[in-house]
Amino acid sequence: MKSWTDRLNTPGINGIKPSPRTVADVVEGQPMLVPTARQVDDFIRSIPEGVEMDIRALRTALAIEHGAEVTCPVTIGYHLRTVAEAANEDLERGMPLSDIAPYWRVIDAKTPTTRKLSFGAEFVAAQRKREGLKP
C-alpha cells in the first residue's frame, strides 16, 4: 500500500477540462481545474503564517492561478487529506513543523476532511490556536 507521501508525489492526470455536470458551485461546461495533490500542497505552502483560507477560497485561487474558472470540489477533498496525511508522516519522520505543508490554514477541527484524518483533529486545533486562527 502506498504511503500518503507516495500518493502526494505520484504524478496525476491534471489539467483543465469542461465540468461534466452542475454540482455545488460548479456549472456544467465551466473550465474546471482538476489539480494534482502536489499542486494543492504547493499552494497551501504559499499561504502565510497566521492567514487562513477556507476551502472555497482555495478552490477559487487555484483555479485562477491555473487559468480555470473553478476547481473540482471532489478532487480538492481527496487532495487535502493527502496533503495533511503526508505532512503528518513527515512529522513522524522528524521533519520540523516549519517544513511541512501548513494544511491547518485551510481546514479546521470541524471540516469534514479533518474527521477522516488518521491522527485526529487535536493537532489541527493546536496549530490553528498557535497561529491565532479561528478554532
KEVO-160718 format. One record per atom (N, C-alpha, C): residue in one letter; atom name; x, y, z. Coordinates in pm, 1 decimal. Atoms other than C-alpha are relative to their C-alpha. Layout:
residues N
<a,CA,<X,Y,Z>>
...
***
This chain:
residues 135
<m,N,<84.0,-118.9,0.0>>
<m,CA,<0.0,0.0,0.0>>
<m,C,<88.5,125.2,0.0>>
<k,N,<-78.1,-123.1,9.2>>
<k,CA,<131.8,345.5,-90.8>>
<k,C,<-15.0,82.6,126.8>>
<s,N,<7.9,-95.6,-110.3>>
<s,CA,<218.9,587.6,185.0>>
<s,C,<-68.3,125.9,-51.1>>
<w,N,<61.3,-127.9,40.0>>
<w,CA,<48.8,926.1,187.9>>
<w,C,<102.0,86.5,-73.4>>
<t,N,<-104.2,-77.0,67.3>>
<t,CA,<380.5,1080.7,86.2>>
<t,C,<15.2,-48.1,-144.3>>
<d,N,<-5.2,53.4,136.7>>
<d,CA,<394.1,847.5,-214.5>>
<d,C,<-118.2,50.8,-82.3>>
<r,N,<118.9,-49.9,69.6>>
<r,CA,<38.7,949.9,-305.5>>
<r,C,<16.2,147.3,-36.4>>
<l,N,<-21.7,-142.8,24.8>>
<l,CA,<134.8,1316.2,-274.4>>
<l,C,<91.3,20.5,-120.4>>
<n,N,<-100.9,-17.1,104.6>>
<n,CA,<427.1,1268.5,-511.0>>
<n,C,<-28.0,-77.9,-127.6>>
<t,N,<36.4,72.3,121.0>>
<t,CA,<250.6,1047.4,-766.4>>
<t,C,<-48.6,100.9,-103.3>>
<p,N,<47.7,-92.7,102.0>>
<p,CA,<218.0,1240.6,-1088.9>>
<p,C,<-143.3,-37.9,-38.2>>
<g,N,<139.6,26.5,32.9>>
<g,CA,<-152.1,1269.0,-1150.1>>
<g,C,<-35.2,57.8,-134.8>>
<i,N,<51.3,-59.1,123.1>>
<i,CA,<-354.9,1349.6,-1453.7>>
<i,C,<-75.6,124.7,42.4>>
<n,N,<63.5,-125.1,-37.0>>
<n,CA,<-437.4,1711.3,-1406.7>>
<n,C,<-24.4,80.8,-125.5>>
<g,N,<23.9,-88.7,112.7>>
<g,CA,<-543.2,1993.4,-1623.9>>
<g,C,<-135.0,65.4,10.8>>
<i,N,<127.1,-71.5,4.1>>
<i,CA,<-840.4,2196.7,-1723.4>>
<i,C,<-88.8,-70.2,-100.9>>
<k,N,<96.6,62.8,88.9>>
<k,CA,<-1147.9,2034.6,-1870.5>>
<k,C,<-137.5,55.8,32.3>>
<p,N,<134.6,-48.4,-29.3>>
<p,CA,<-1512.9,2126.7,-1900.3>>
<p,C,<-63.0,-82.4,112.5>>
<s,N,<68.8,70.4,-108.3>>
<s,CA,<-1708.3,2041.9,-1587.4>>
<s,C,<-106.7,-91.0,-60.2>>
<p,N,<95.9,93.0,60.2>>
<p,CA,<-1914.4,1730.9,-1665.5>>
<p,C,<-144.7,20.9,42.9>>
<r,N,<137.3,-23.3,-46.7>>
<r,CA,<-2216.3,1841.7,-1462.0>>
<r,C,<-1.5,115.0,99.1>>
<t,N,<15.7,-104.5,-99.9>>
<t,CA,<-2351.6,2108.3,-1231.7>>
<t,C,<-4.6,-64.9,137.5>>
<v,N,<-4.7,50.0,-136.6>>
<v,CA,<-2264.1,2036.9,-869.5>>
<v,C,<60.1,109.9,87.3>>
<a,N,<-44.1,-105.7,-92.1>>
<a,CA,<-2219.1,2272.9,-573.8>>
<a,C,<5.7,133.1,-76.0>>
<d,N,<-13.7,-129.2,68.2>>
<d,CA,<-2082.3,2599.0,-718.4>>
<d,C,<60.6,-14.4,-139.9>>
<v,N,<-55.8,27.6,131.8>>
<v,CA,<-1961.2,2434.6,-1040.2>>
<v,C,<-115.1,-19.4,-98.8>>
<v,N,<104.5,7.3,102.0>>
<v,CA,<-2173.9,2478.9,-1352.3>>
<v,C,<50.5,-85.7,-116.3>>
<e,N,<-37.3,87.1,112.2>>
<e,CA,<-2172.0,2219.7,-1628.8>>
<e,C,<61.1,81.2,-113.9>>
<g,N,<-67.5,-64.5,111.6>>
<g,CA,<-1930.1,2317.4,-1904.0>>
<g,C,<104.5,103.7,38.5>>
<q,N,<-100.7,-98.1,-42.8>>
<q,CA,<-1723.4,2562.6,-1695.5>>
<q,C,<139.6,-59.8,-11.4>>
<p,N,<-137.6,48.7,-2.5>>
<p,CA,<-1346.0,2535.0,-1742.1>>
<p,C,<39.0,-31.5,145.4>>
<m,N,<-23.6,46.5,-136.1>>
<m,CA,<-1256.8,2328.8,-1433.6>>
<m,C,<140.5,-58.7,13.3>>
<l,N,<-131.1,55.3,-31.2>>
<l,CA,<-911.9,2262.9,-1289.9>>
<l,C,<-17.9,-129.2,77.8>>
<v,N,<-10.6,124.7,-76.0>>
<v,CA,<-850.7,1906.1,-1180.0>>
<v,C,<146.3,-5.8,44.1>>
<p,N,<-139.3,-12.6,-42.8>>
<p,CA,<-536.8,1959.6,-970.1>>
<p,C,<60.4,-132.6,44.6>>
<t,N,<-69.9,112.3,-61.9>>
<t,CA,<-274.4,1711.3,-859.5>>
<t,C,<14.1,30.4,149.2>>
<a,N,<-23.8,-19.6,-143.3>>
<a,CA,<-207.2,1659.4,-491.2>>
<a,C,<118.5,94.2,21.6>>
<r,N,<-119.1,-85.5,-13.0>>
<r,CA,<132.4,1828.3,-539.0>>
<r,C,<-37.1,146.1,-24.0>>
<q,N,<42.6,-138.3,23.6>>
<q,CA,<-35.6,2141.4,-682.8>>
<q,C,<-71.7,55.4,123.1>>
<v,N,<71.2,-43.8,-120.6>>
<v,CA,<-261.1,2159.4,-376.6>>
<v,C,<99.5,24.5,111.8>>
<d,N,<-104.0,-14.7,-102.7>>
<d,CA,<37.2,2106.6,-144.0>>
<d,C,<80.1,128.7,-22.5>>
<d,N,<-78.9,-120.3,31.0>>
<d,CA,<240.3,2376.8,-320.3>>
<d,C,<-78.9,126.9,30.2>>
<f,N,<80.4,-119.2,-25.9>>
<f,CA,<-47.5,2623.9,-298.7>>
<f,C,<-14.4,23.4,150.2>>
<i,N,<15.4,-14.3,-144.9>>
<i,CA,<-105.4,2557.0,71.6>>
<i,C,<128.6,53.2,62.9>>
<r,N,<-129.0,-49.0,-53.1>>
<r,CA,<265.1,2615.9,137.7>>
<r,C,<18.9,150.0,-25.2>>
<s,N,<-13.7,-143.1,30.8>>
<s,CA,<224.6,2963.8,-14.8>>
<s,C,<-86.3,88.2,91.8>>
<i,N,<85.6,-78.1,-89.9>>
<i,CA,<-34.2,3070.4,246.3>>
<i,C,<84.2,42.5,120.3>>
<p,N,<-86.7,-47.4,-108.8>>
<p,CA,<147.2,3289.3,502.0>>
<p,C,<-48.7,-43.3,138.7>>
<e,N,<33.0,33.0,-138.7>>
<e,CA,<157.7,3202.2,871.0>>
<e,C,<-99.0,102.4,54.5>>
<g,N,<99.5,-87.0,-60.9>>
<g,CA,<-140.2,3342.7,1059.7>>
<g,C,<-113.3,39.5,-92.8>>
<v,N,<104.7,-29.9,98.0>>
<v,CA,<-355.4,3359.8,745.6>>
<v,C,<-77.1,-128.7,-26.9>>
<e,N,<80.3,117.5,31.4>>
<e,CA,<-645.3,3122.3,692.0>>
<e,C,<-73.9,21.6,-130.8>>
<m,N,<71.1,-3.6,126.9>>
<m,CA,<-824.1,3036.4,371.4>>
<m,C,<-97.4,-116.9,2.2>>
<d,N,<93.8,112.0,0.9>>
<d,CA,<-1143.4,2834.5,352.4>>
<d,C,<13.6,-76.6,-131.5>>
<i,N,<-16.5,88.6,114.9>>
<i,CA,<-1173.6,2553.4,101.5>>
<i,C,<-54.6,63.0,-127.9>>
<r,N,<56.4,-64.6,119.9>>
<r,CA,<-1394.8,2750.3,-136.5>>
<r,C,<97.0,105.1,-54.3>>
<a,N,<-97.9,-100.4,43.9>>
<a,CA,<-1139.8,3035.5,-147.1>>
<a,C,<123.7,-67.7,-59.2>>
<l,N,<-113.1,76.1,53.0>>
<l,CA,<-861.5,2782.1,-200.3>>
<l,C,<-30.9,-49.3,-141.5>>
<r,N,<39.4,49.6,131.4>>
<r,CA,<-1050.6,2629.5,-492.3>>
<r,C,<-2.6,112.8,-102.9>>
<t,N,<6.7,-114.9,91.1>>
<t,CA,<-1111.4,2972.0,-646.8>>
<t,C,<140.4,47.9,-35.8>>
<a,N,<-135.9,-48.3,24.0>>
<a,CA,<-749.9,3083.3,-606.4>>
<a,C,<80.1,-97.2,-87.6>>
<l,N,<-68.4,100.6,83.2>>
<l,CA,<-615.5,2756.2,-751.8>>
<l,C,<-47.8,7.9,-144.5>>
<a,N,<55.3,-8.6,135.0>>
<a,CA,<-848.9,2785.5,-1049.7>>
<a,C,<58.6,120.2,-73.4>>
<i,N,<-51.7,-122.1,62.3>>
<i,CA,<-740.5,3142.9,-1121.2>>
<i,C,<148.1,-15.3,-33.1>>
<e,N,<-144.4,18.3,20.4>>
<e,CA,<-372.2,3054.3,-1080.9>>
<e,C,<28.9,-86.3,-123.6>>
<h,N,<-23.6,93.2,110.2>>
<h,CA,<-408.7,2781.8,-1344.4>>
<h,C,<-86.3,28.5,-122.9>>
<g,N,<74.6,-41.3,118.0>>
<g,CA,<-637.2,2966.6,-1586.8>>
<g,C,<-135.5,-66.5,-17.8>>
<a,N,<133.1,60.8,5.4>>
<a,CA,<-964.5,2793.0,-1500.0>>
<a,C,<-99.7,89.8,73.0>>
<e,N,<101.8,-75.7,-73.1>>
<e,CA,<-1293.7,2924.6,-1362.6>>
<e,C,<-29.1,-60.9,136.5>>
<v,N,<28.7,70.4,-124.9>>
<v,CA,<-1340.6,2661.1,-1091.3>>
<v,C,<100.3,-114.1,16.8>>
<t,N,<-80.3,118.9,-29.2>>
<t,CA,<-1154.5,2375.7,-922.5>>
<t,C,<-94.7,-110.7,43.5>>
<c,N,<85.7,114.5,-31.4>>
<c,CA,<-1306.2,2030.2,-890.0>>
<c,C,<-15.5,-15.6,152.0>>
<p,N,<21.3,10.1,-144.4>>
<p,CA,<-1465.6,2012.0,-542.8>>
<p,C,<28.4,-139.1,55.5>>
<v,N,<-25.2,136.5,-47.3>>
<v,CA,<-1431.8,1634.0,-518.9>>
<v,C,<149.7,-25.2,10.0>>
<t,N,<-144.7,21.0,2.0>>
<t,CA,<-1064.7,1622.6,-615.3>>
<t,C,<67.7,76.5,112.9>>
<i,N,<-64.0,-80.6,-104.5>>
<i,CA,<-978.1,1900.4,-371.3>>
<i,C,<-15.1,-67.7,135.7>>
<g,N,<19.8,71.1,-126.7>>
<g,CA,<-1126.9,1699.3,-84.2>>
<g,C,<97.4,-114.9,16.5>>
<y,N,<-96.3,110.2,-5.5>>
<y,CA,<-915.8,1396.0,-167.8>>
<y,C,<140.9,53.0,25.6>>
<h,N,<-136.6,-49.9,-9.9>>
<h,CA,<-602.0,1603.0,-206.1>>
<h,C,<28.8,70.5,132.0>>
<l,N,<-22.1,-60.8,-132.1>>
<l,CA,<-649.4,1799.4,116.3>>
<l,C,<36.7,-107.2,101.5>>
<r,N,<-33.9,108.7,-92.9>>
<r,CA,<-647.7,1471.5,305.1>>
<r,C,<139.9,-52.3,-29.9>>
<t,N,<-133.4,48.7,36.2>>
<t,CA,<-341.2,1352.5,113.2>>
<t,C,<107.7,94.0,52.2>>
<v,N,<-97.6,-99.1,-47.0>>
<v,CA,<-155.1,1676.0,194.2>>
<v,C,<16.5,-9.4,151.5>>
<a,N,<-5.7,6.2,-146.3>>
<a,CA,<-243.7,1653.5,564.7>>
<a,C,<65.2,-128.8,48.5>>
<e,N,<-55.9,128.5,-42.6>>
<e,CA,<-160.7,1283.9,599.1>>
<e,C,<148.8,-8.8,-33.9>>
<a,N,<-142.5,-0.2,37.4>>
<a,CA,<170.5,1326.6,411.1>>
<a,C,<79.1,89.9,94.8>>
<a,N,<-67.1,-89.6,-95.6>>
<a,CA,<259.1,1620.1,638.9>>
<a,C,<17.0,-70.2,134.4>>
<n,N,<-9.8,74.6,-125.3>>
<n,CA,<184.6,1400.6,940.1>>
<n,C,<110.5,-105.9,-8.2>>
<e,N,<-109.0,97.6,18.2>>
<e,CA,<413.9,1129.4,800.3>>
<e,C,<135.8,69.4,11.5>>
<d,N,<-125.7,-75.3,-9.5>>
<d,CA,<687.5,1393.0,761.4>>
<d,C,<33.1,33.4,144.8>>
<l,N,<-22.7,-29.8,-142.1>>
<l,CA,<643.3,1499.2,1124.2>>
<l,C,<45.3,-123.9,75.4>>
<e,N,<-37.0,124.7,-66.7>>
<e,CA,<663.1,1137.6,1238.0>>
<e,C,<141.7,-42.3,-34.2>>
<r,N,<-138.2,29.9,39.7>>
<r,CA,<992.3,1105.2,1046.6>>
<r,C,<97.8,101.9,56.2>>
<g,N,<-88.0,-97.3,-63.8>>
<g,CA,<1127.2,1402.5,1240.7>>
<g,C,<18.2,131.1,-73.6>>
<m,N,<-9.6,-126.4,72.5>>
<m,CA,<1080.1,1683.7,990.0>>
<m,C,<-54.4,111.5,88.1>>
<p,N,<51.3,-111.0,-81.3>>
<p,CA,<1039.2,2022.3,1160.2>>
<p,C,<-134.5,50.7,-51.9>>
<l,N,<131.8,-53.3,32.0>>
<l,CA,<692.1,2175.4,1168.1>>
<l,C,<8.3,106.7,-108.9>>
<s,N,<-14.8,-109.0,97.2>>
<s,CA,<819.3,2470.7,964.1>>
<s,C,<21.7,-50.0,-143.0>>
<d,N,<-27.8,54.4,132.9>>
<d,CA,<899.7,2236.4,671.4>>
<d,C,<-115.1,-80.2,-59.7>>
<i,N,<112.7,75.3,54.0>>
<i,CA,<561.7,2067.2,631.2>>
<i,C,<-105.7,96.1,-54.0>>
<a,N,<108.4,-82.9,54.4>>
<a,CA,<258.0,2194.5,441.2>>
<a,C,<-95.2,38.6,113.9>>
<p,N,<86.0,-46.6,-109.7>>
<p,CA,<50.5,2408.4,683.4>>
<p,C,<-149.0,-12.5,-33.3>>
<y,N,<137.3,29.2,41.0>>
<y,CA,<-280.2,2244.5,592.7>>
<y,C,<-103.6,53.1,97.9>>
<w,N,<92.6,-53.2,-101.0>>
<w,CA,<-437.9,2373.7,916.7>>
<w,C,<-42.3,143.5,-31.7>>
<r,N,<42.8,-133.9,42.8>>
<r,CA,<-458.5,2713.2,746.0>>
<r,C,<-121.0,-8.8,-92.6>>
<v,N,<113.8,20.7,89.6>>
<v,CA,<-725.7,2562.2,518.8>>
<v,C,<-111.6,-79.0,68.6>>
<i,N,<101.8,79.4,-68.6>>
<i,CA,<-903.5,2305.8,735.5>>
<i,C,<1.7,30.3,149.8>>
<d,N,<7.8,-18.7,-144.6>>
<d,CA,<-1024.4,2338.3,1092.6>>
<d,C,<-53.8,-127.7,62.7>>
<a,N,<43.0,120.4,-71.5>>
<a,CA,<-1146.1,2093.3,1355.8>>
<a,C,<-134.6,-51.7,-48.2>>
<k,N,<134.3,40.3,42.1>>
<k,CA,<-1496.1,2087.1,1203.4>>
<k,C,<-11.4,-32.2,-148.9>>
<t,N,<1.9,29.5,143.0>>
<t,CA,<-1404.4,2046.3,835.5>>
<t,C,<-16.8,-151.2,-19.0>>
<p,N,<19.0,144.7,20.2>>
<p,CA,<-1528.2,1706.9,706.0>>
<p,C,<130.4,-76.6,-24.5>>
<t,N,<-128.2,66.2,25.5>>
<t,CA,<-1176.9,1623.6,584.1>>
<t,C,<72.9,-30.2,130.3>>
<t,N,<-70.9,17.6,-126.6>>
<t,CA,<-1041.1,1666.2,937.6>>
<t,C,<-48.6,-125.3,72.0>>
<r,N,<54.0,118.9,-67.9>>
<r,CA,<-1272.3,1394.7,1070.2>>
<r,C,<54.6,-129.4,-58.9>>
<k,N,<-53.4,119.8,66.0>>
<k,CA,<-1114.2,1149.3,823.5>>
<k,C,<147.6,-22.6,28.7>>
<l,N,<-143.6,10.6,-21.5>>
<l,CA,<-754.7,1214.2,931.2>>
<l,C,<33.9,-110.2,100.5>>
<s,N,<-39.4,111.3,-86.1>>
<s,CA,<-576.1,919.4,1090.5>>
<s,C,<47.7,47.8,137.0>>
<f,N,<-57.5,-50.7,-124.6>>
<f,CA,<-431.1,1142.5,1361.9>>
<f,C,<-93.3,93.1,76.1>>
<g,N,<100.1,-77.0,-72.2>>
<g,CA,<-746.1,1330.0,1463.6>>
<g,C,<10.8,150.3,-17.0>>
<a,N,<14.2,-144.7,16.4>>
<a,CA,<-841.3,1694.9,1495.5>>
<a,C,<79.7,81.2,101.7>>
<e,N,<-68.0,-75.2,-106.6>>
<e,CA,<-640.8,1787.3,1806.4>>
<e,C,<121.0,77.1,-52.5>>
<f,N,<-117.9,-66.0,54.2>>
<f,CA,<-323.7,1867.4,1612.8>>
<f,C,<-40.9,121.4,-83.5>>
<v,N,<49.8,-110.8,82.7>>
<v,CA,<-518.2,2083.1,1366.3>>
<v,C,<-40.4,115.8,90.0>>
<a,N,<45.8,-104.7,-92.5>>
<a,CA,<-681.6,2274.0,1653.1>>
<a,C,<118.5,68.8,68.4>>
<a,N,<-116.7,-57.2,-68.8>>
<a,CA,<-347.6,2322.1,1830.9>>
<a,C,<78.4,93.5,-92.0>>
<q,N,<-75.0,-84.4,93.9>>
<q,CA,<-177.6,2460.7,1518.8>>
<q,C,<-77.1,127.1,-34.0>>
<r,N,<82.0,-119.6,26.4>>
<r,CA,<-467.3,2696.4,1444.8>>
<r,C,<9.1,96.4,117.6>>
<k,N,<-9.9,-84.6,-119.0>>
<k,CA,<-452.9,2825.3,1802.7>>
<k,C,<137.9,67.0,5.4>>
<r,N,<-136.5,-51.7,-2.2>>
<r,CA,<-73.8,2867.3,1780.5>>
<r,C,<15.6,117.3,-96.6>>
<e,N,<-9.8,-106.1,100.5>>
<e,CA,<-118.4,3085.1,1468.7>>
<e,C,<-105.9,108.1,17.2>>
<g,N,<102.5,-101.4,-24.7>>
<g,CA,<-410.7,3282.2,1613.7>>
<g,C,<-118.3,-7.2,-95.8>>
<l,N,<112.6,19.4,92.1>>
<l,CA,<-667.6,3138.3,1371.0>>
<l,C,<-123.2,-45.6,75.3>>
<k,N,<125.5,47.3,-62.3>>
<k,CA,<-1032.3,3064.1,1447.3>>
<k,C,<10.0,-150.3,21.2>>
<p,N,<-4.8,145.0,-23.6>>
<p,CA,<-1075.4,2719.9,1603.6>>
<p,C,<-75.4,-73.5,-106.6>>
***
